[in-house]
């Protein structure tokens, strides 16, 4: 499998306005792929198209070769595309272990009656689930918080719980929407190493992030978008020096003259 995700000539419109304009992006297994651009560029809209929240008007989105364009979000998640959000979405009263378990259950094959009569399948699946939860808590350094209500954790640890919950569903593509938002410098460094470790599991990662130092040091490949359209694409060193990217972020001399 050469690509885990193929976004081909995708466009999305809202009330006649172009939010995504003919974008083509291809992500390989184990690749860390950055999506950057100024505020309002269309980055989150793109992620919402990939995860089924929006349906693009033009183009196709393929996951492992299957056309998932317009597929319902829970079906896309069930196939192995999981995401985190810019604003953390956790069950704050539930413990860390319970939050991560919730992620596992999106992939569970249990029926409702298995839990009532505690069938052998139920017992086997629950054992497997808790082993997965323990493994992920250890991976993210969350074991000591297993029974702590998630809402009582620091912001950085809540980010880890959200990512652990996504990984509990065994994704092959993990979509991260500003994972470093709200984190301090040490938390950002720790998160960077965690994301690197996840990619080594052969999981493709797509990431929106405004921390340019993190993006340039972490990603393998980047697409820059502005007003929904690609303005640059390539390895970080190329994108960083592209005049079109510099202009999109800080404006051109012509813009300053107009002011």
Secondary structure, DSSP 4 states (H G I P E B T S, - for coil): ---SEEEEEEEEEETTEEEEEEEEEEE-TT-EEEEE-STTSSHHHHHHHHTTSS--SEEEEEETTEE-TT--HHHHHHHTEEE--SS----TTSBHHHHHHHHHHTT----HHHHHHT-HHHHHHHHHHHHHHHHHHHHTT-GGGTTSBGGGS-HHHHHHHHHHHHHTT--SEEEEESTTTT--HHHHHHHHHHHHHHHTTT-EEEEE-S-HHHHHHH-SEEEEEETTEEEEEE-HHHHHT-HHHHHHHH--HHHHHH-
